[in-house]
Amino acid sequence: MSVLVVVLLLAVLQVAVYVHVRNVVTASAQEGARYAANADVPPSAGADRAVAVVARATSQQTADGLVCSSGEEADASGLTLVVVRCSGAVPTLLAGLGSVLPVEVTGRSVEEAA
C-alpha cells in the first residue's frame, strides 16, 4: 500500500515539474522573441536570450537540454514577426530515466521598424 502511495506521489510531482518547466520555456521563448524584435537587435539573438532565461529560471541542465532557434517570418497581414522555437526534453525526477518528456514551444513578436 505504501509503495503505491509513493509511486502516486512521484507521478503527481513529475506532472507538476513538467507543467512548470513547460510554462518557463514558453515564457522564455516569448521573451526571446520580444527581445529580438527590438529595432537594434538581430533576430538571431532571440534563441540565446530564451536559453539564458530558462537557465536562470530553472537550471543549466534544463537549458542544456533545449535547442532553440530564431528567425523571421511574415504573417498573413504582411507584418514581419520574429519567431523563437524551442524544443527539448524535461528532466524526470527519477535520475535513471533521463529526460523523456518532450517539450516544444514557439514565441512570436512583431519586429520593430528601424
Secondary structure as GFF3:
##gff-version 3
##sequence-region A 1 114
A	DSSP	alpha_helix	2	36	.	.	.	ID=ss1
A	DSSP	alpha_helix	45	57	.	.	.	ID=ss2
A	DSSP	alpha_helix	60	64	.	.	.	ID=ss3
A	DSSP	beta_strand	66	74	.	.	.	ID=ss4
A	DSSP	beta_strand	80	91	.	.	.	ID=ss5
A	DSSP	three_ten_helix	95	97	.	.	.	ID=ss6
A	DSSP	beta_strand	99	110	.	.	.	ID=ss7
###
